[in-house]
Amino acid sequence: MQPTPAQTRHPDEKGFTLLEVLLAVVLFTTSFTVLAGAISVGLSAGGDNENSLVGASLASEKMEILKRTSYASIANETKAAVSGFSSFQREVVVTTPVANLKQTTVTVYWNHKAAEISYSLVTYFSNI
């Protein structure tokens, strides 16, 4: 059986076959899907990092405020929303392991994917 004129291809003809076009479309679609997934994961990780940095900053800010406070005024603070940061809560826990020494823990809380995340800083204040 002889090929019909539509099935024969001369060496000087230019263009792509249907198979070449389909293969290119499949490769492009696969590459695009993988790239879109990577971008999604990257954006999600960026949001996690932002919350961690904000939490650390809020804990550090409170600790600096406590450093400028008199020893007698350093006291427990219940877990409460942080002004200006509605998705964060902060708590201060003060213990006295020995006389004239206060162990102070500042903890900041926030929610991520239905789980509570926290960041804590601990320092000591003395009355000497």
N, C-alpha and C positions, 0 to 999 in steps of 0.2 A: 504494500500500500504506500502510495506516494503522499508526502505531506502537502497539504493545501498551501496556497500562497500566504495565507494568514499565519500559518504555523512556521514558516521558514523565516530565518532572520539572516540578513546579509551582513557581512562584517562592517560595512560602512553606515549601517543604520544606528541611530542614537536613541537612547531612552532606557527605561527600566521595565523589567518584567513585573507581572503581578506578584510573583513570589518575592521579589526583592522589595517591593513596596510594602507588602504585608510584614515581612521580617523587620523592616525599618520601623513600622508602626508599633509592633510588639516590643521592640527594644526601647523605643522612646517612652512608651506607656509604662513599662517596668521601671525604667530609670526615674521617671517622674514620680511614681508611687513611692519608691524607696526614698527619694529626696524629700518628698512631702512628709513622710513619717519621721525622718531625721530632724526636720525643722520643728515639727510638733514636739518631739522629745526635748529639743534644745530650748524651746520657749518655756516649757513646763519647768525645766531645771532652773532657768533664769528666774522664774517666779519664786521657787523654793529658796534660792540664794538671796533674793531681795528680802524675803521675810526673815531669814536668819540674820542678815545684816541689820535690819530694823530692830529686831529683838535684842541683839547685842548692843546696839546703840542706846536703846531705851534703858537697858540694865546699867550700862556705863554712866548714862546721864544721871540716873537716880543715885548711883554710888558717889558721883561727884557732889551731888547736893548734900548727901549725908556727911561727906568729908568737911563741908563748911558749916555743919550743924554742931551745936554744943553736945558734949558727951551725954549729958542728962536728957537731952531731947531725942536721942536716937532710940526709937521704939518700933514695935511691930506695926505693920500696916497690912490690913486684910487684902485679899485678892480683889482688885477692882480694875475697871476699864481705865486705860491710859488716855488722858485728854488729847484729842487730836488724832488718835490712832484707835479707831473704833473696834478693830479686829484683834487688838492686843490687850492683855491684862497684866498687871504687875502686883507683886507681893513682896513684902519685906519681913523677914523673920530674924529676930534678935535673941540670942542666948547669951548667958554669962557663964562661961566655963570656969573662970576663977574670978576672984574679986578684982574690980577695976579693969576688967577686960570684957568687951562685948564682941561676940562673933556675929557678923551681920551678913545675911544672905539675901540678895536681891534676885528674884526670879521673874522672868517675863514669859507669858504663855500666849500661844496663838493656835488656831486650828488649821490643819492641812489634811485634806482627803479623809475626813471624818475621824482624825486622830489629833489629840492635843500634843503639841510640841512645846518644849520649854528650853530656856537658856538661863543659866544661873551664874552669878558672880558672888564670891565669898571674900570677905576681908575682916580684919580685926581692928577695933578701936580701943585705945587704952585711956585711962583717966590718970595719967601720971604727969 
